[in-house]
Amino acid sequence: MSEHEPTQARASTADAEATVGGDEQSIGTRTIIEARNVSVYYDGEQALQTVDLEIPRRQVTAIIGPSGCGKSTFLRCINRMNDLVDAATIEGELRFDGTNIYDPDVDPVALRRRVGMVFQHPNPFPKSIYDNVAYGLRIHGRTDNLDERVERALKRAALFEEVSDQLEKSALALSGGQQQRLCIARCLAVDPEIILMDEPASALDPVATSKIEDLIDSLAQEYTVIIVTHNMQQAARISDQTAVFLTGGELAEYDDTDTIFEDPDSQRVEDYITGKFG
């Protein structure tokens, strides 16, 4: 695998994007996601504690920490997946290009088209490879040039060459790594701006994991990638900055990845990174 590319090269390519709610002053800024005092409760039990951080566009941000520390909870705040959990209560603001995505006039369905998500276990639909990629496009009525859009998404997910002659084949017949790249292609087909990944390689073998990591590296040229991973070595390899959550849903530290792994400010973070706890 090639070494990760310099972060500033990516930041300099950020283009102006439309905002969720139309806050034009934030367009083109380096920050795409800003959390302000974000707390989450499940049935009154706190899962996230007043999280404050800014995530830059078109870079890879890793979220690490011990099990149950709120990593996935925070990730699901970004596309309002926690709305689907009756027991969840969210406080604070989470801004996408300057607009609070929890404002009443923000449509969660429209938000999720712009903020795609890839889950821990590949979850292709029991349909053909082609129909998996085309599914979201059809739902959103974007069926013009459908063949071209499907091919482009598969190419972006580094899968087209492997399946170009079997697009009508069942997606369930693909290997685990191919299925996960197909799910990434399905996400890319509707042209999101942010891709959320919740431990996308944890169920894959080392070869498939390497392909996913290479893919994440290339995707950050066009997309903002936010990945939750339990694998600290993976975070060190692929991310530009890393957020460390600790038990109780506390954001303990957030900085450039090299700083987090080589010279963290917090002794607790250093203890976690070096395996003294967690």
C-alpha positions as CSV (number, residue, x, y, z in Angstrom):
1,M,0.0,0.0,0.0
2,S,1.3,3.5,-0.8
3,E,1.9,5.9,1.9
4,H,-0.9,8.3,2.8
5,E,-0.8,11.5,0.8
6,P,-0.2,14.9,2.4
7,T,-3.2,16.4,4.0
8,Q,-2.8,20.0,2.7
9,A,-3.0,18.9,-0.9
10,R,-6.5,17.7,-0.2
11,A,-7.5,20.7,1.8
12,S,-6.5,23.0,-1.1
13,T,-8.8,21.3,-3.5
14,A,-12.0,22.0,-1.5
15,D,-14.6,23.5,-3.8
16,A,-17.7,25.4,-2.8
17,E,-20.6,23.1,-2.0
18,A,-24.3,23.8,-1.4
19,T,-25.3,23.9,2.3
20,V,-28.1,21.9,3.9
21,G,-29.9,25.1,4.9
22,G,-28.3,27.7,2.7
23,D,-25.7,29.3,5.0
24,E,-23.6,30.6,2.1
25,Q,-21.0,32.2,4.3
26,S,-19.6,28.8,5.2
27,I,-19.3,27.6,1.6
28,G,-15.7,26.7,0.6
29,T,-14.3,26.8,4.1
30,R,-12.0,24.0,5.3
31,T,-14.4,22.8,7.9
32,I,-17.4,20.8,6.7
33,I,-18.7,19.3,10.0
34,E,-18.7,21.2,13.3
35,A,-20.0,19.7,16.6
36,R,-20.9,22.1,19.3
37,N,-21.6,20.7,22.7
38,V,-23.1,17.6,21.3
39,S,-24.5,15.2,23.9
40,V,-26.5,12.0,23.3
41,Y,-28.6,10.1,25.8
42,Y,-30.3,6.7,25.5
43,D,-33.2,6.4,27.9
44,G,-31.6,9.1,30.0
45,E,-28.1,7.4,30.1
46,Q,-25.4,9.6,28.7
47,A,-23.6,8.1,25.7
48,L,-21.8,11.3,24.5
49,Q,-20.6,14.1,26.6
50,T,-20.6,17.7,25.2
51,V,-18.4,16.9,22.1
52,D,-16.8,19.8,20.3
53,L,-14.8,19.3,17.2
54,E,-14.3,20.5,13.6
55,I,-13.9,18.0,10.7
56,P,-12.2,19.3,7.6
57,R,-13.5,18.5,4.1
58,R,-11.9,16.1,1.7
59,Q,-9.7,14.4,4.3
60,V,-9.9,11.2,6.3
61,T,-10.9,11.6,10.0
62,A,-10.6,8.5,12.2
63,I,-12.6,8.0,15.4
64,I,-11.0,5.6,17.8
65,G,-11.6,4.5,21.4
66,P,-12.6,1.5,23.6
67,S,-15.8,-0.4,23.1
68,G,-18.9,1.5,24.3
69,C,-17.2,4.9,24.3
70,G,-19.7,6.5,21.8
71,K,-17.7,6.3,18.6
72,S,-20.6,4.9,16.5
73,T,-23.1,7.1,18.3
74,F,-21.3,10.2,17.2
75,L,-21.0,8.9,13.7
76,R,-24.7,8.3,13.5
77,C,-25.4,11.9,14.7
78,I,-23.8,13.2,11.5
79,N,-26.5,11.7,9.3
80,R,-29.3,11.7,11.9
81,M,-29.5,7.9,12.1
82,N,-30.0,8.3,15.8
83,D,-33.4,9.8,14.9
84,L,-34.5,6.2,14.2
85,V,-33.8,5.2,17.8
86,D,-36.8,6.1,20.0
87,A,-34.7,6.1,23.2
88,A,-32.2,8.6,21.8
89,T,-32.1,12.3,22.8
90,I,-29.6,14.6,21.2
91,E,-28.5,18.0,22.6
92,G,-26.2,20.7,21.1
93,E,-25.6,21.6,17.5
94,L,-24.0,19.7,14.7
95,R,-23.3,21.9,11.7
96,F,-22.9,20.8,8.1
97,D,-21.4,23.6,6.0
98,G,-22.6,26.0,8.7
99,T,-26.2,24.9,9.1
100,N,-27.3,22.9,12.1
101,I,-28.6,19.6,10.7
102,Y,-31.0,19.3,13.7
103,D,-32.9,22.4,12.8
104,P,-36.6,21.6,12.3
105,D,-36.6,22.5,8.6
106,V,-33.7,20.1,7.7
107,D,-35.0,17.1,5.8
108,P,-33.2,14.0,7.2
109,V,-33.8,12.0,4.0
110,A,-32.2,14.8,1.9
111,L,-29.4,15.0,4.4
112,R,-28.7,11.2,4.1
113,R,-28.3,11.5,0.4
114,R,-25.5,14.0,1.0
115,V,-24.0,12.0,3.9
116,G,-23.7,8.4,2.9
117,M,-22.9,5.5,5.2
118,V,-21.1,2.2,5.0
119,F,-21.7,-0.3,7.8
120,Q,-19.5,-2.8,9.6
121,H,-20.8,-5.8,7.8
122,P,-21.4,-5.7,4.1
123,N,-25.2,-5.4,3.5
124,P,-25.9,-5.8,-0.3
125,F,-29.5,-6.1,-1.3
126,P,-30.6,-9.6,-2.7
127,K,-30.4,-8.1,-6.2
128,S,-28.0,-8.0,-9.0
129,I,-24.8,-6.0,-8.8
130,Y,-26.2,-3.5,-11.2
131,D,-29.5,-3.1,-9.3
132,N,-27.6,-2.6,-6.0
133,V,-25.7,0.4,-7.4
134,A,-28.8,1.8,-9.3
135,Y,-31.1,1.4,-6.3
136,G,-30.5,4.9,-4.7
137,L,-30.5,6.6,-8.1
138,R,-33.9,5.1,-8.9
139,I,-35.3,6.1,-5.5
140,H,-34.2,9.7,-6.1
141,G,-35.5,9.7,-9.7
142,R,-32.0,10.1,-11.2
143,T,-32.4,7.5,-13.9
144,D,-30.9,9.5,-16.8
145,N,-27.6,7.9,-18.0
146,L,-28.1,5.2,-15.5
147,D,-25.6,2.8,-17.1
148,E,-23.0,5.5,-17.0
149,R,-23.7,6.4,-13.4
150,V,-23.5,2.8,-12.3
151,E,-20.2,2.3,-14.1
152,R,-18.8,5.4,-12.7
153,A,-19.7,4.4,-9.1
154,L,-18.2,1.0,-9.5
155,K,-15.0,2.5,-10.9
156,R,-14.8,4.9,-8.0
157,A,-15.2,2.0,-5.6
158,A,-12.4,0.1,-7.5
159,L,-14.7,-2.8,-8.3
160,F,-15.7,-2.3,-12.0
161,E,-12.8,-4.2,-13.5
162,E,-13.7,-7.2,-11.3
163,V,-17.4,-7.3,-12.1
164,S,-17.8,-5.6,-15.5
165,D,-18.9,-8.8,-17.2
166,Q,-21.2,-10.0,-14.5
167,L,-23.4,-7.0,-13.6
168,E,-26.5,-9.1,-13.7
169,K,-25.0,-11.6,-11.2
170,S,-26.4,-11.6,-7.7
171,A,-24.5,-9.3,-5.3
172,L,-24.7,-12.0,-2.7
173,A,-22.3,-14.2,-4.8
174,L,-19.5,-11.7,-4.3
175,S,-16.7,-12.2,-1.7
176,G,-17.0,-10.2,1.5
177,G,-14.5,-7.6,0.4
178,Q,-16.2,-7.2,-3.0
179,Q,-19.6,-6.9,-1.2
180,Q,-18.2,-4.1,1.0
181,R,-16.8,-2.2,-2.1
182,L,-20.2,-2.7,-3.7
183,C,-21.8,-1.1,-0.7
184,I,-19.4,1.8,-1.1
185,A,-20.3,2.0,-4.8
186,R,-24.0,2.1,-3.9
187,C,-23.2,5.0,-1.5
188,L,-21.1,6.8,-4.1
189,A,-23.8,6.5,-6.9
190,V,-25.9,9.3,-5.4
191,D,-22.9,11.7,-5.2
192,P,-22.7,12.3,-1.4
193,E,-20.3,14.9,0.0
194,I,-19.5,12.9,3.1
195,I,-18.9,9.2,3.5
196,L,-19.4,7.7,7.0
197,M,-17.7,4.3,7.6
198,D,-18.5,2.3,10.8
199,E,-15.6,-0.2,11.1
200,P,-15.9,-1.1,7.3
201,A,-13.0,-3.6,7.4
202,S,-13.5,-5.4,10.7
203,A,-15.2,-8.4,9.1
204,L,-12.7,-8.7,6.2
205,D,-9.5,-10.6,5.7
206,P,-6.1,-8.7,5.5
207,V,-6.1,-8.6,1.7
208,A,-9.6,-7.3,1.5
209,T,-8.8,-4.8,4.3
210,S,-5.8,-3.5,2.4
211,K,-8.0,-2.9,-0.7
212,I,-10.6,-1.0,1.5
213,E,-7.8,1.1,3.0
214,D,-6.4,2.0,-0.5
215,L,-9.9,2.9,-1.6
216,I,-10.4,5.2,1.4
217,D,-7.2,6.9,0.6
218,S,-8.3,7.6,-3.0
219,L,-11.8,8.6,-2.0
220,A,-10.5,11.4,0.1
221,Q,-9.5,13.2,-3.1
222,E,-13.2,13.9,-3.8
223,Y,-15.1,13.2,-0.5
224,T,-14.9,13.8,3.2
225,V,-14.4,10.4,4.9
226,I,-15.1,9.8,8.6
227,I,-14.3,6.3,9.8
228,V,-14.9,4.6,13.1
229,T,-12.3,1.9,13.7
230,H,-11.3,-0.3,16.6
231,N,-7.9,-0.9,14.8
232,M,-5.5,1.8,15.9
233,Q,-2.9,0.7,13.4
234,Q,-5.5,1.2,10.7
235,A,-6.3,4.7,11.9
236,A,-2.6,5.6,11.9
237,R,-2.2,4.3,8.4
238,I,-5.1,6.0,6.7
239,S,-6.3,9.1,8.5
240,D,-5.2,12.7,8.5
241,Q,-6.6,13.5,11.9
242,T,-7.9,11.3,14.8
243,A,-10.4,11.8,17.5
244,V,-10.0,9.7,20.6
245,F,-13.2,9.0,22.6
246,L,-12.9,7.4,26.0
247,T,-15.3,5.6,28.4
248,G,-18.4,7.6,29.1
249,G,-18.6,9.2,25.7
250,E,-15.9,11.9,26.3
251,L,-13.9,13.3,23.5
252,A,-10.5,13.1,25.2
253,E,-8.3,14.4,22.4
254,Y,-8.5,15.5,18.7
255,D,-5.5,16.4,16.6
256,D,-3.5,15.5,13.5
257,T,-3.0,11.7,13.5
258,D,0.8,11.9,13.8
259,T,0.4,14.0,16.9
260,I,-2.1,11.7,18.5
261,F,0.1,8.6,18.0
262,E,3.5,10.2,18.6
263,D,2.9,13.0,21.1
264,P,-0.6,13.1,22.6
265,D,-1.4,15.8,25.2
266,S,-3.3,13.6,27.5
267,Q,-1.8,10.8,29.6
268,R,-5.0,8.9,29.3
269,V,-4.8,9.0,25.5
270,E,-1.2,7.9,25.7
271,D,-2.2,5.0,28.0
272,Y,-4.9,4.0,25.5
273,I,-2.6,4.2,22.5
274,T,0.1,2.2,24.2
275,G,-2.3,-0.4,25.4
276,K,-2.1,0.3,29.1
277,F,-5.9,0.4,29.3
278,G,-9.0,0.0,27.0
